[in-house]
Amino acid sequence: MRDALAEALAYKGGPVVVDAVVDPFALALPSHVPLHTVKGFTLSAAKQVLNGRMDSVIRTIGRNIRLV
């Protein structure tokens, strides 16, 4: 992966597309999470639970706990 990204970033002939397979449940969070981001994530999780999607919330939490 590192070599592919380095090659893509070094390409000067125009735009580049890097196709990567990622975990759809992985959270992309910066090292410092602002309060408004935490608030938004909490609101999103609460809405999912209230709409009967608790299984999705549990899967997201489980996948991200294993990533740490």
All heavy atoms as TSV, in Angstrom:
chain	resi	resn	atom	element	x	y	z
A	1	MET	N	N	0.824	-1.180	0.000
A	1	MET	CA	C	0.000	0.000	0.000
A	1	MET	C	C	0.873	1.251	0.000
A	1	MET	O	O	0.587	2.204	-0.719
A	1	MET	CB	C	-0.909	-0.058	1.227
A	1	MET	CG	C	-1.866	1.053	1.327
A	1	MET	SD	S	-3.123	0.854	0.078
A	1	MET	CE	C	-3.961	2.364	0.190
A	2	ARG	N	N	1.904	1.221	0.803
A	2	ARG	CA	C	2.792	2.389	0.896
A	2	ARG	C	C	3.420	2.722	-0.456
A	2	ARG	O	O	3.462	3.879	-0.865
A	2	ARG	CB	C	3.871	2.125	1.940
A	2	ARG	CG	C	4.735	3.317	2.244
A	2	ARG	CD	C	5.720	2.977	3.324
A	2	ARG	NE	N	4.989	2.420	4.456
A	2	ARG	CZ	C	5.135	2.787	5.708
A	2	ARG	NH1	N	6.010	3.706	6.008
A	2	ARG	NH2	N	4.433	2.240	6.663
A	3	ASP	N	N	3.872	1.689	-1.180
A	3	ASP	CA	C	4.491	1.912	-2.484
A	3	ASP	C	C	3.484	2.462	-3.495
A	3	ASP	O	O	3.804	3.342	-4.292
A	3	ASP	CB	C	5.106	0.615	-3.013
A	3	ASP	CG	C	6.310	0.162	-2.199
A	3	ASP	OD1	O	6.894	1.012	-1.485
A	3	ASP	OD2	O	6.655	-1.029	-2.266
A	4	ALA	N	N	2.258	1.937	-3.467
A	4	ALA	CA	C	1.219	2.390	-4.392
A	4	ALA	C	C	0.874	3.858	-4.140
A	4	ALA	O	O	0.716	4.643	-5.085
A	4	ALA	CB	C	-0.021	1.518	-4.264
A	5	LEU	N	N	0.762	4.252	-2.863
A	5	LEU	CA	C	0.473	5.650	-2.545
A	5	LEU	C	C	1.631	6.562	-2.929
A	5	LEU	O	O	1.411	7.656	-3.452
A	5	LEU	CB	C	0.156	5.804	-1.062
A	5	LEU	CG	C	-1.239	5.364	-0.636
A	5	LEU	CD1	C	-1.399	5.498	0.864
A	5	LEU	CD2	C	-2.303	6.149	-1.358
A	6	ALA	N	N	2.840	6.120	-2.692
A	6	ALA	CA	C	4.006	6.922	-3.051
A	6	ALA	C	C	4.056	7.132	-4.567
A	6	ALA	O	O	4.325	8.237	-5.044
A	6	ALA	CB	C	5.285	6.256	-2.562
A	7	GLU	N	N	3.763	6.073	-5.326
A	7	GLU	CA	C	3.753	6.187	-6.791
A	7	GLU	C	C	2.653	7.145	-7.255
A	7	GLU	O	O	2.875	7.979	-8.135
A	7	GLU	CB	C	3.532	4.804	-7.402
A	7	GLU	CG	C	3.550	4.793	-8.909
A	7	GLU	CD	C	3.314	3.407	-9.491
A	7	GLU	OE1	O	3.398	2.412	-8.744
A	7	GLU	OE2	O	3.026	3.343	-10.695
A	8	ALA	N	N	1.472	7.043	-6.652
A	8	ALA	CA	C	0.354	7.912	-7.032
A	8	ALA	C	C	0.674	9.374	-6.715
A	8	ALA	O	O	0.390	10.273	-7.509
A	8	ALA	CB	C	-0.919	7.473	-6.317
A	9	LEU	N	N	1.254	9.625	-5.541
A	9	LEU	CA	C	1.570	10.993	-5.143
A	9	LEU	C	C	2.705	11.583	-5.978
A	9	LEU	O	O	2.791	12.794	-6.149
A	9	LEU	CB	C	1.923	11.044	-3.658
A	9	LEU	CG	C	0.755	10.745	-2.712
A	9	LEU	CD1	C	1.256	10.612	-1.278
A	9	LEU	CD2	C	-0.313	11.822	-2.815
A	10	ALA	N	N	3.583	10.731	-6.501
A	10	ALA	CA	C	4.712	11.205	-7.309
A	10	ALA	C	C	4.318	11.458	-8.763
A	10	ALA	O	O	5.046	12.133	-9.495
A	10	ALA	CB	C	5.848	10.182	-7.257
A	11	TYR	N	N	3.177	10.961	-9.200
A	11	TYR	CA	C	2.745	11.106	-10.593
A	11	TYR	C	C	2.434	12.563	-10.908
A	11	TYR	O	O	1.635	13.205	-10.224
A	11	TYR	CB	C	1.518	10.232	-10.845
A	11	TYR	CG	C	1.051	10.247	-12.272
A	11	TYR	CD1	C	1.779	9.597	-13.255
A	11	TYR	CD2	C	-0.105	10.912	-12.634
A	11	TYR	CE1	C	1.362	9.613	-14.576
A	11	TYR	CE2	C	-0.540	10.926	-13.946
A	11	TYR	CZ	C	0.199	10.276	-14.918
A	11	TYR	OH	O	-0.223	10.291	-16.214
A	12	LYS	N	N	3.069	13.108	-11.943
A	12	LYS	CA	C	2.908	14.524	-12.301
A	12	LYS	C	C	2.082	14.721	-13.572
A	12	LYS	O	O	1.881	15.834	-14.009
A	12	LYS	CB	C	4.279	15.173	-12.512
A	12	LYS	CG	C	5.195	15.083	-11.311
A	12	LYS	CD	C	4.662	15.890	-10.153
A	12	LYS	CE	C	5.663	15.829	-9.014
A	12	LYS	NZ	N	5.092	15.995	-7.723
A	13	GLY	N	N	1.589	13.631	-14.173
A	13	GLY	CA	C	0.903	13.727	-15.456
A	13	GLY	C	C	-0.573	14.055	-15.382
A	13	GLY	O	O	-1.265	14.039	-16.385
A	14	GLY	N	N	-1.105	14.338	-14.208
A	14	GLY	CA	C	-2.525	14.656	-14.078
A	14	GLY	C	C	-3.125	14.028	-12.834
A	14	GLY	O	O	-2.407	13.549	-11.960
A	15	PRO	N	N	-4.441	14.002	-12.766
A	15	PRO	CA	C	-5.108	13.426	-11.588
A	15	PRO	C	C	-4.857	11.923	-11.481
A	15	PRO	O	O	-4.608	11.252	-12.479
A	15	PRO	CB	C	-6.591	13.694	-11.836
A	15	PRO	CG	C	-6.665	14.639	-12.962
A	15	PRO	CD	C	-5.374	14.559	-13.710
A	16	VAL	N	N	-4.929	11.429	-10.274
A	16	VAL	CA	C	-4.718	10.006	-10.005
A	16	VAL	C	C	-5.844	9.504	-9.116
A	16	VAL	O	O	-6.288	10.197	-8.204
A	16	VAL	CB	C	-3.363	9.779	-9.285
A	16	VAL	CG1	C	-3.168	8.328	-8.927
A	16	VAL	CG2	C	-2.221	10.267	-10.135
A	17	VAL	N	N	-6.303	8.294	-9.402
A	17	VAL	CA	C	-7.306	7.648	-8.556
A	17	VAL	C	C	-6.648	6.438	-7.900
A	17	VAL	O	O	-6.050	5.607	-8.580
A	17	VAL	CB	C	-8.527	7.191	-9.385
A	17	VAL	CG1	C	-9.494	6.396	-8.520
A	17	VAL	CG2	C	-9.227	8.379	-10.008
A	18	VAL	N	N	-6.747	6.361	-6.578
A	18	VAL	CA	C	-6.243	5.210	-5.842
A	18	VAL	C	C	-7.458	4.456	-5.314
A	18	VAL	O	O	-8.232	4.991	-4.522
A	18	VAL	CB	C	-5.320	5.627	-4.674
A	18	VAL	CG1	C	-4.867	4.409	-3.884
A	18	VAL	CG2	C	-4.134	6.405	-5.192
A	19	ASP	N	N	-7.653	3.236	-5.781
A	19	ASP	CA	C	-8.786	2.414	-5.367
A	19	ASP	C	C	-8.330	1.539	-4.199
A	19	ASP	O	O	-7.404	0.745	-4.334
A	19	ASP	CB	C	-9.250	1.545	-6.538
A	19	ASP	CG	C	-10.520	0.785	-6.242
A	19	ASP	OD1	O	-11.237	1.158	-5.287
A	19	ASP	OD2	O	-10.809	-0.184	-6.966
A	20	ALA	N	N	-8.959	1.703	-3.044
A	20	ALA	CA	C	-8.556	0.949	-1.856
A	20	ALA	C	C	-9.782	0.326	-1.201
A	20	ALA	O	O	-10.846	0.940	-1.127
A	20	ALA	CB	C	-7.855	1.862	-0.861
A	21	VAL	N	N	-9.638	-0.898	-0.725
A	21	VAL	CA	C	-10.703	-1.577	0.000
A	21	VAL	C	C	-10.503	-1.284	1.479
A	21	VAL	O	O	-9.421	-1.504	2.020
A	21	VAL	CB	C	-10.651	-3.102	-0.253
A	21	VAL	CG1	C	-11.738	-3.809	0.532
A	21	VAL	CG2	C	-10.790	-3.393	-1.735
A	22	VAL	N	N	-11.542	-0.748	2.120
A	22	VAL	CA	C	-11.461	-0.383	3.531
A	22	VAL	C	C	-12.606	-1.014	4.308
A	22	VAL	O	O	-13.591	-1.464	3.727
A	22	VAL	CB	C	-11.492	1.152	3.721
A	22	VAL	CG1	C	-10.291	1.804	3.049
A	22	VAL	CG2	C	-12.773	1.736	3.180
A	23	ASP	N	N	-12.485	-1.037	5.610
A	23	ASP	CA	C	-13.546	-1.523	6.479
A	23	ASP	C	C	-14.651	-0.468	6.519
A	23	ASP	O	O	-14.411	0.662	6.944
A	23	ASP	CB	C	-12.986	-1.760	7.890
A	23	ASP	CG	C	-13.999	-2.354	8.844
A	23	ASP	OD1	O	-15.208	-2.352	8.521
A	23	ASP	OD2	O	-13.591	-2.825	9.913
A	24	PRO	N	N	-15.875	-0.815	6.091
A	24	PRO	CA	C	-16.941	0.186	6.052
A	24	PRO	C	C	-17.374	0.678	7.429
A	24	PRO	O	O	-18.041	1.692	7.551
A	24	PRO	CB	C	-18.091	-0.542	5.347
A	24	PRO	CG	C	-17.822	-1.982	5.564
A	24	PRO	CD	C	-16.329	-2.120	5.630
A	25	PHE	N	N	-16.993	-0.026	8.484
A	25	PHE	CA	C	-17.387	0.369	9.830
A	25	PHE	C	C	-16.280	1.125	10.561
A	25	PHE	O	O	-16.472	1.572	11.680
A	25	PHE	CB	C	-17.814	-0.848	10.649
A	25	PHE	CG	C	-19.062	-1.491	10.120
A	25	PHE	CD1	C	-18.988	-2.612	9.329
A	25	PHE	CD2	C	-20.298	-0.941	10.381
A	25	PHE	CE1	C	-20.137	-3.191	8.824
A	25	PHE	CE2	C	-21.452	-1.506	9.878
A	25	PHE	CZ	C	-21.371	-2.638	9.091
A	26	ALA	N	N	-15.110	1.254	9.947
A	26	ALA	CA	C	-14.006	1.955	10.601
A	26	ALA	C	C	-14.296	3.451	10.664
A	26	ALA	O	O	-14.719	4.048	9.692
A	26	ALA	CB	C	-12.704	1.707	9.854
A	27	LEU	N	N	-14.069	4.039	11.802
A	27	LEU	CA	C	-14.281	5.468	11.972
A	27	LEU	C	C	-13.012	6.204	11.591
A	27	LEU	O	O	-11.918	5.823	11.995
A	27	LEU	CB	C	-14.633	5.782	13.428
A	27	LEU	CG	C	-15.907	5.148	13.968
A	27	LEU	CD1	C	-16.052	5.455	15.452
A	27	LEU	CD2	C	-17.115	5.646	13.202
A	28	ALA	N	N	-13.156	7.245	10.821
A	28	ALA	CA	C	-12.020	8.080	10.449
A	28	ALA	C	C	-12.036	9.313	11.351
A	28	ALA	O	O	-12.789	10.243	11.122
A	28	ALA	CB	C	-12.117	8.488	8.990
A	29	LEU	N	N	-11.239	9.268	12.395
A	29	LEU	CA	C	-11.217	10.367	13.363
A	29	LEU	C	C	-9.809	10.922	13.504
A	29	LEU	O	O	-8.840	10.172	13.524
A	29	LEU	CB	C	-11.692	9.881	14.737
A	29	LEU	CG	C	-13.129	9.398	14.826
A	29	LEU	CD1	C	-13.401	8.806	16.197
A	29	LEU	CD2	C	-14.082	10.544	14.563
A	30	PRO	N	N	-9.690	12.220	13.611
A	30	PRO	CA	C	-8.373	12.821	13.857
A	30	PRO	C	C	-7.913	12.531	15.290
A	30	PRO	O	O	-8.693	12.051	16.120
A	30	PRO	CB	C	-8.634	14.311	13.656
A	30	PRO	CG	C	-10.078	14.485	13.935
A	30	PRO	CD	C	-10.754	13.209	13.525
A	31	SER	N	N	-6.648	12.850	15.571
A	31	SER	CA	C	-6.124	12.591	16.915
A	31	SER	C	C	-6.824	13.439	17.976
A	31	SER	O	O	-6.946	13.029	19.118
A	31	SER	CB	C	-4.620	12.840	16.958
A	31	SER	OG	O	-4.359	14.180	16.584
A	32	HIS	N	N	-7.277	14.629	17.599
A	32	HIS	CA	C	-8.033	15.479	18.516
A	32	HIS	C	C	-9.448	15.616	17.966
A	32	HIS	O	O	-9.635	16.048	16.837
A	32	HIS	CB	C	-7.395	16.866	18.643
A	32	HIS	CG	C	-8.248	17.840	19.390
A	32	HIS	ND1	N	-8.430	17.757	20.746
A	32	HIS	CD2	C	-9.013	18.881	18.973
A	32	HIS	CE1	C	-9.254	18.722	21.130
A	32	HIS	NE2	N	-9.625	19.415	20.061
A	33	VAL	N	N	-10.428	15.208	18.761
A	33	VAL	CA	C	-11.816	15.249	18.308
A	33	VAL	C	C	-12.524	16.421	18.980
A	33	VAL	O	O	-12.687	16.443	20.193
A	33	VAL	CB	C	-12.542	13.932	18.647
A	33	VAL	CG1	C	-13.952	13.954	18.122
A	33	VAL	CG2	C	-11.779	12.742	18.081
A	34	PRO	N	N	-12.958	17.409	18.180
A	34	PRO	CA	C	-13.665	18.559	18.751
A	34	PRO	C	C	-15.024	18.145	19.329
A	34	PRO	O	O	-15.612	17.148	18.911
A	34	PRO	CB	C	-13.858	19.502	17.568
A	34	PRO	CG	C	-13.053	18.958	16.451
A	34	PRO	CD	C	-12.753	17.544	16.752
A	35	LEU	N	N	-15.517	18.930	20.253
A	35	LEU	CA	C	-16.778	18.625	20.922
A	35	LEU	C	C	-17.934	18.500	19.935
A	35	LEU	O	O	-18.775	17.611	20.070
A	35	LEU	CB	C	-17.084	19.687	21.976
A	35	LEU	CG	C	-18.343	19.441	22.806
A	35	LEU	CD1	C	-18.251	18.122	23.551
A	35	LEU	CD2	C	-18.586	20.582	23.766
A	36	HIS	N	N	-17.987	19.359	18.905
A	36	HIS	CA	C	-19.097	19.278	17.952
A	36	HIS	C	C	-19.083	17.960	17.172
A	36	HIS	O	O	-20.124	17.453	16.788
A	36	HIS	CB	C	-19.108	20.493	17.001
A	36	HIS	CG	C	-17.998	20.511	16.005
A	36	HIS	ND1	N	-16.751	21.015	16.297
A	36	HIS	CD2	C	-17.955	20.085	14.731
A	36	HIS	CE1	C	-15.983	20.898	15.222
A	36	HIS	NE2	N	-16.693	20.337	14.265
A	37	THR	N	N	-17.899	17.376	16.965
A	37	THR	CA	C	-17.805	16.077	16.293
A	37	THR	C	C	-18.347	14.970	17.186
A	37	THR	O	O	-19.090	14.096	16.736
A	37	THR	CB	C	-16.341	15.785	15.906
A	37	THR	OG1	O	-15.871	16.837	15.069
A	37	THR	CG2	C	-16.218	14.458	15.184
A	38	VAL	N	N	-17.991	15.009	18.455
A	38	VAL	CA	C	-18.501	14.022	19.418
A	38	VAL	C	C	-20.017	14.134	19.519
A	38	VAL	O	O	-20.731	13.124	19.520
A	38	VAL	CB	C	-17.845	14.215	20.808
A	38	VAL	CG1	C	-18.470	13.293	21.834
A	38	VAL	CG2	C	-16.349	13.999	20.720
A	39	LYS	N	N	-20.512	15.355	19.569
A	39	LYS	CA	C	-21.954	15.590	19.646
A	39	LYS	C	C	-22.658	15.013	18.418
A	39	LYS	O	O	-23.677	14.327	18.536
A	39	LYS	CB	C	-22.229	17.085	19.759
A	39	LYS	CG	C	-23.687	17.443	19.859
A	39	LYS	CD	C	-23.864	18.950	19.948
A	39	LYS	CE	C	-25.322	19.336	19.877
A	39	LYS	NZ	N	-25.507	20.781	19.841
A	40	GLY	N	N	-22.107	15.264	17.236
A	40	GLY	CA	C	-22.700	14.749	15.996
A	40	GLY	C	C	-22.688	13.235	15.938
A	40	GLY	O	O	-23.664	12.598	15.519
A	41	PHE	N	N	-21.572	12.622	16.359
A	41	PHE	CA	C	-21.486	11.157	16.359
A	41	PHE	C	C	-22.502	10.557	17.325
A	41	PHE	O	O	-23.176	9.577	17.017
A	41	PHE	CB	C	-20.072	10.704	16.735
A	41	PHE	CG	C	-19.949	9.215	16.823
A	41	PHE	CD1	C	-19.859	8.452	15.671
A	41	PHE	CD2	C	-19.936	8.571	18.043
A	41	PHE	CE1	C	-19.766	7.067	15.746
A	41	PHE	CE2	C	-19.844	7.195	18.127
A	41	PHE	CZ	C	-19.750	6.450	16.972
A	42	THR	N	N	-22.623	11.156	18.508
A	42	THR	CA	C	-23.574	10.675	19.504
A	42	THR	C	C	-25.005	10.795	18.999
A	42	THR	O	O	-25.817	9.870	19.145
A	42	THR	CB	C	-23.408	11.450	20.822
A	42	THR	OG1	O	-22.045	11.338	21.252
A	42	THR	CG2	C	-24.316	10.919	21.903
A	43	LEU	N	N	-25.326	11.912	18.368
A	43	LEU	CA	C	-26.653	12.112	17.804
A	43	LEU	C	C	-26.940	11.085	16.704
A	43	LEU	O	O	-28.028	10.514	16.639
A	43	LEU	CB	C	-26.777	13.532	17.251
A	43	LEU	CG	C	-28.127	13.918	16.660
A	43	LEU	CD1	C	-29.229	13.797	17.716
A	43	LEU	CD2	C	-28.068	15.340	16.112
A	44	SER	N	N	-25.959	10.832	15.856
A	44	SER	CA	C	-26.116	9.844	14.790
A	44	SER	C	C	-26.376	8.449	15.359
A	44	SER	O	O	-27.263	7.730	14.896
A	44	SER	CB	C	-24.868	9.819	13.914
A	44	SER	OG	O	-24.913	8.752	13.000
A	45	ALA	N	N	-25.605	8.055	16.366
A	45	ALA	CA	C	-25.788	6.736	16.993
A	45	ALA	C	C	-27.164	6.642	17.635
A	45	ALA	O	O	-27.845	5.612	17.514
A	45	ALA	CB	C	-24.684	6.480	18.016
A	46	ALA	N	N	-27.601	7.691	18.304
A	46	ALA	CA	C	-28.917	7.689	18.948
A	46	ALA	C	C	-30.031	7.548	17.911
A	46	ALA	O	O	-30.991	6.793	18.107
A	46	ALA	CB	C	-29.109	8.962	19.768
A	47	LYS	N	N	-29.904	8.256	16.783
A	47	LYS	CA	C	-30.909	8.149	15.721
A	47	LYS	C	C	-30.961	6.737	15.148
A	47	LYS	O	O	-32.041	6.213	14.854
A	47	LYS	CB	C	-30.612	9.146	14.601
A	47	LYS	CG	C	-30.946	10.576	14.954
A	47	LYS	CD	C	-30.631	11.498	13.781
A	47	LYS	CE	C	-30.967	12.934	14.075
A	47	LYS	NZ	N	-30.637	13.824	12.943
A	48	GLN	N	N	-29.798	6.123	14.989
A	48	GLN	CA	C	-29.767	4.751	14.478
A	48	GLN	C	C	-30.465	3.793	15.442
A	48	GLN	O	O	-31.225	2.921	15.017
A	48	GLN	CB	C	-28.326	4.300	14.253
A	48	GLN	CG	C	-27.662	4.978	13.079
A	48	GLN	CD	C	-26.248	4.506	12.886
A	48	GLN	OE1	O	-26.030	3.324	12.673
A	48	GLN	NE2	N	-25.296	5.423	12.959
A	49	VAL	N	N	-30.221	3.953	16.727
A	49	VAL	CA	C	-30.863	3.096	17.734
A	49	VAL	C	C	-32.374	3.295	17.701
A	49	VAL	O	O	-33.143	2.329	17.690
A	49	VAL	CB	C	-30.300	3.388	19.150
A	49	VAL	CG1	C	-31.124	2.680	20.213
A	49	VAL	CG2	C	-28.837	2.954	19.231
A	50	LEU	N	N	-32.815	4.545	17.653
A	50	LEU	CA	C	-34.247	4.838	17.650
A	50	LEU	C	C	-34.939	4.349	16.373
A	50	LEU	O	O	-36.141	4.100	16.373
A	50	LEU	CB	C	-34.485	6.331	17.842
A	50	LEU	CG	C	-34.097	6.875	19.219
A	50	LEU	CD1	C	-34.220	8.390	19.247
A	50	LEU	CD2	C	-34.947	6.244	20.313
A	51	ASN	N	N	-34.179	4.202	15.287
A	51	ASN	CA	C	-34.736	3.708	14.029
A	51	ASN	C	C	-34.576	2.197	13.864
A	51	ASN	O	O	-34.746	1.671	12.767
A	51	ASN	CB	C	-34.101	4.427	12.841
A	51	ASN	CG	C	-34.594	5.842	12.693
A	51	ASN	OD1	O	-35.792	6.083	12.823
A	51	ASN	ND2	N	-33.702	6.773	12.429
A	52	GLY	N	N	-34.230	1.520	14.953
A	52	GLY	CA	C	-34.137	0.063	14.923
A	52	GLY	C	C	-32.872	-0.486	14.298
A	52	GLY	O	O	-32.852	-1.632	13.855
A	53	ARG	N	N	-31.821	0.312	14.249
A	53	ARG	CA	C	-30.566	-0.136	13.638
A	53	ARG	C	C	-29.474	-0.359	14.688
A	53	ARG	O	O	-28.304	-0.082	14.454
A	53	ARG	CB	C	-30.121	0.881	12.595
A	53	ARG	CG	C	-31.139	0.986	11.454
A	53	ARG	CD	C	-30.676	1.830	10.314
A	53	ARG	NE	N	-29.423	1.326	9.775
A	53	ARG	CZ	C	-28.463	2.121	9.328
A	53	ARG	NH1	N	-28.605	3.417	9.357
A	53	ARG	NH2	N	-27.362	1.611	8.845
A	54	MET	N	N	-29.847	-0.867	15.838
A	54	MET	CA	C	-28.886	-1.115	16.919
A	54	MET	C	C	-27.785	-2.074	16.462
A	54	MET	O	O	-26.637	-1.945	16.877
A	54	MET	CB	C	-29.622	-1.669	18.141
A	54	MET	CG	C	-28.757	-1.867	19.336
A	54	MET	SD	S	-28.193	-0.264	19.945
A	54	MET	CE	C	-27.256	-0.751	21.341
A	55	ASP	N	N	-28.126	-3.020	15.593
A	55	ASP	CA	C	-27.123	-3.963	15.104
A	55	ASP	C	C	-25.983	-3.243	14.382
A	55	ASP	O	O	-24.812	-3.592	14.534
A	55	ASP	CB	C	-27.746	-5.011	14.191
A	55	ASP	CG	C	-28.468	-4.407	12.992
A	55	ASP	OD1	O	-28.973	-3.271	13.106
A	55	ASP	OD2	O	-28.555	-5.093	11.951
A	56	SER	N	N	-26.310	-2.199	13.637
A	56	SER	CA	C	-25.293	-1.418	12.941
A	56	SER	C	C	-24.397	-0.673	13.931
A	56	SER	O	O	-23.182	-0.609	13.755
A	56	SER	CB	C	-25.961	-0.429	11.988
A	56	SER	OG	O	-25.012	0.393	11.374
A	57	VAL	N	N	-24.999	-0.122	14.980
A	57	VAL	CA	C	-24.230	0.590	16.006
A	57	VAL	C	C	-23.281	-0.374	16.722
A	57	VAL	O	O	-22.101	-0.077	16.915
A	57	VAL	CB	C	-25.174	1.276	17.029
A	57	VAL	CG1	C	-24.384	1.891	18.169
A	57	VAL	CG2	C	-26.022	2.335	16.341
A	58	ILE	N	N	-23.777	-1.549	17.068
A	58	ILE	CA	C	-22.951	-2.553	17.760
A	58	ILE	C	C	-21.809	-3.009	16.860
A	58	ILE	O	O	-20.670	-3.149	17.299
A	58	ILE	CB	C	-23.814	-3.740	18.222
A	58	ILE	CG1	C	-24.739	-3.277	19.339
A	58	ILE	CG2	C	-22.936	-4.909	18.674
A	58	ILE	CD1	C	-25.773	-4.301	19.755
A	59	ARG	N	N	-22.085	-3.231	15.567
A	59	ARG	CA	C	-21.033	-3.637	14.624
A	59	ARG	C	C	-19.962	-2.560	14.515
A	59	ARG	O	O	-18.764	-2.849	14.513
A	59	ARG	CB	C	-21.640	-3.899	13.244
A	59	ARG	CG	C	-21.691	-5.342	12.868
A	59	ARG	CD	C	-21.962	-5.564	11.389
A	59	ARG	NE	N	-22.851	-4.599	10.768
A	59	ARG	CZ	C	-24.149	-4.772	10.583
A	59	ARG	NH1	N	-24.746	-5.865	10.996
A	59	ARG	NH2	N	-24.866	-3.844	9.983
A	60	THR	N	N	-20.378	-1.302	14.423
A	60	THR	CA	C	-19.416	-0.198	14.312
A	60	THR	C	C	-18.531	-0.122	15.549
A	60	THR	O	O	-17.306	-0.009	15.443
A	60	THR	CB	C	-20.159	1.139	14.119
A	60	THR	OG1	O	-20.932	1.064	12.925
A	60	THR	CG2	C	-19.186	2.305	14.027
A	61	ILE	N	N	-19.132	-0.200	16.711
A	61	ILE	CA	C	-18.360	-0.158	17.961
A	61	ILE	C	C	-17.409	-1.347	18.035
A	61	ILE	O	O	-16.225	-1.193	18.341
A	61	ILE	CB	C	-19.299	-0.125	19.182
A	61	ILE	CG1	C	-20.062	1.207	19.215
A	61	ILE	CG2	C	-18.524	-0.343	20.478
A	61	ILE	CD1	C	-21.200	1.242	20.207
A	62	GLY	N	N	-17.917	-2.534	17.742
A	62	GLY	CA	C	-17.079	-3.747	17.796
A	62	GLY	C	C	-15.897	-3.692	16.858
A	62	GLY	O	O	-14.774	-4.030	17.231
A	63	ARG	N	N	-16.117	-3.253	15.640
A	63	ARG	CA	C	-15.024	-3.190	14.659
A	63	ARG	C	C	-13.969	-2.172	15.077
A	63	ARG	O	O	-12.786	-2.385	14.893
A	63	ARG	CB	C	-15.565	-2.816	13.290
A	63	ARG	CG	C	-16.444	-3.862	12.657
A	63	ARG	CD	C	-15.633	-4.763	11.733
A	63	ARG	NE	N	-16.442	-5.805	11.169
A	63	ARG	CZ	C	-16.983	-5.760	9.956
A	63	ARG	NH1	N	-16.823	-4.699	9.213
A	63	ARG	NH2	N	-17.679	-6.770	9.511
A	64	ASN	N	N	-14.399	-1.059	15.646
A	64	ASN	CA	C	-13.445	-0.015	16.016
A	64	ASN	C	C	-12.717	-0.319	17.307
A	64	ASN	O	O	-11.592	0.127	17.496
A	64	ASN	CB	C	-14.144	1.342	16.067
A	64	ASN	CG	C	-14.383	1.870	14.681
A	64	ASN	OD1	O	-13.482	2.406	14.063
A	64	ASN	ND2	N	-15.577	1.648	14.147
A	65	ILE	N	N	-13.307	-1.077	18.189
A	65	ILE	CA	C	-12.600	-1.493	19.402
A	65	ILE	C	C	-11.465	-2.438	19.017
A	65	ILE	O	O	-10.371	-2.359	19.543
A	65	ILE	CB	C	-13.553	-2.160	20.409
A	65	ILE	CG1	C	-14.451	-1.089	21.016
A	65	ILE	CG2	C	-12.782	-2.900	21.486
A	65	ILE	CD1	C	-15.551	-1.626	21.897
A	66	ARG	N	N	-11.698	-3.318	18.039
A	66	ARG	CA	C	-10.660	-4.255	17.593
A	66	ARG	C	C	-9.539	-3.555	16.834
A	66	ARG	O	O	-8.440	-4.060	16.753
A	66	ARG	CB	C	-11.281	-5.324	16.708
A	66	ARG	CG	C	-11.984	-6.374	17.518
A	66	ARG	CD	C	-12.408	-7.539	16.649
A	66	ARG	NE	N	-13.768	-7.859	17.045
A	66	ARG	CZ	C	-14.843	-7.675	16.313
A	66	ARG	NH1	N	-14.757	-7.226	15.097
A	66	ARG	NH2	N	-16.041	-7.964	16.766
A	67	LEU	N	N	-9.828	-2.394	16.239
A	67	LEU	CA	C	-8.815	-1.671	15.486
A	67	LEU	C	C	-7.796	-0.991	16.379
A	67	LEU	O	O	-6.689	-0.674	15.935
A	67	LEU	CB	C	-9.477	-0.610	14.596
A	67	LEU	CG	C	-10.330	-1.135	13.453
A	67	LEU	CD1	C	-11.017	0.025	12.747
A	67	LEU	CD2	C	-9.487	-1.907	12.468
A	68	VAL	N	N	-8.147	-0.725	17.617
A	68	VAL	CA	C	-7.260	0.008	18.512
A	68	VAL	C	C	-6.108	-0.857	18.930
A	68	VAL	O	O	-6.142	-2.000	19.094
A	68	VAL	CB	C	-8.039	0.503	19.750
A	68	VAL	CG1	C	-7.104	1.158	20.729
A	68	VAL	CG2	C	-9.104	1.462	19.306
